[in-house]
């Protein structure tokens, strides 16, 4: 994921924290959300370095 290398380490850490706190909701929205929710969820997953569900 080349895009992740463009982010500062503190940004990546912030996205990892968001993911750890809202893991279920982000995974759900990545699969079943409307287009805006999916975009947000996939952004969090990508920047946090998590494989998409």
N, C-alpha and C positions, 0 to 999 in steps of 0.2 A: 504494500500500500504506500505508494510514493507520496500521496497527499499528506500523510501523517508526518513526514519528515519536515514539512513546512511549518509545523506548529512548535511553539516554545514548550519546553518540558512542563512548565507550570500549567499550561493550557491542557496538555494531555492528562496531567494529574487531576485537574478539575473535572474533565470529562469522565475519567475513571471513577472519581468520587460520585458523580451524578449517576453513572451506571450502577455502581455498587448499592446506592441508596434506592434506586427505582428500577432495579433489574427486571422484575416481572412486568411492570407497566411498559418499559421500553421494548422488551421482547414482544409483548402483545401488540403494541402499536406498529412495530416493524412488520408484523405479519398481517394484521387485520385493520389497521387504522386507515383513515382517509389519506389522500395524497400528502397533505401537509404534515400529518402526524407521522406517516411513514418516512418522509424526508428528514424530519427532526430525529426520529429514532435511529435511522440509518447513519445519520451524521454522528450521533453520539457513539454508536457502535464502531464506526470507522475510526474516529479520532481516539477512542479508548483502546483500539486494537483488539476488539472482540470480534470473533467470527459471527457472521450473521446467522440467526437461528433458522 
